């Protein structure tokens, strides 16, 4: 998909190889998740693309939850590393 006209685009490739695309302009934010599986790799697994428009409150709630999750993960990892 081409970047919608006038929108900023950010692509983040995840550890699984999927991609999260964030499109934004002065008026809106769109979050798109893509999972692509080449037919020659697995004919039975589906590729998909889904997008949602987010309000400012949605964006802040998602960002806050992601920051909380990674903070917990890093604290647990630091405890684990200090016991080795």
ABEGO torsion letter per residue (X at the ends): XBBBBGBBBBBBBBAAGBBBBBBBBAABBBBBBBBBBBAAABAABBBBBBBBBBBAAAAAAAAAAAAAAAAAAAAAAAAAAAAX
